[in-house]
C-alpha cells in the first residue's frame, strides 16, 4: 500500500509550507516541500471577473 504524509512546517502570512513524504510498503520513495497561498475568494473573484468577460 502506498501513502503520502503531508506535515505543515511553516506558516508565514498567507503562505503555508508543507513537508510531504511518499512511501510504498517498503520504504520512502519521495519527499519534498510544497507551498500554497491562502487567498481571499472575494478579492480574487473581483480581479478575475474582468478577464473572464474579455474572453467570453
N, C-alpha and C positions, 0 to 999 in steps of 0.2 A: 504494500500500500504506500502511495506517495502522499506527502503532506508538505504544506508551507506554513511557516510560523512568522507572522509579522509582529514586530515589537516597536512601539513608539519610543524613540530615544531622544527626541528634541521637539520643542515647540517654540518658535520664535515669531511672534506676531501672528500672521496668517499662514506661515509656513510650518508644515508638520513633516518631520523626518522619521522614517521607519527603517529598521534593520529587518531584512527578510532572509529566511533560510529555507531552502527546499531540501527535502530528504526523501530517499526511497527506503525500502525496507532494510537496507544495509548500512547506508552512510549518507552524509551530507553531499548533495550533488550540485548545489549552487547557493551563493549568498551574496548579498549586496545591500545597497542603500536605495531607498525610494523616497522621493519628496512629492508632496501635494500642497496645493494652496487652497485654503478655505476662502470661498467668495461669498459676497452678499448678492443673492439672486436678483433682487430688485435693481441694484446698481448695474449688474452685468446685463440684465434684460434691457435696461434703458440704453446701454451703449450698443447692443447688438441690433435692436429694432430698426434703426435707420439703415443699417447694412442689409438686413433681410428684405426690406422694401425695395432696395436698389436692384436686387436680383430677382424680384417677382415679375 
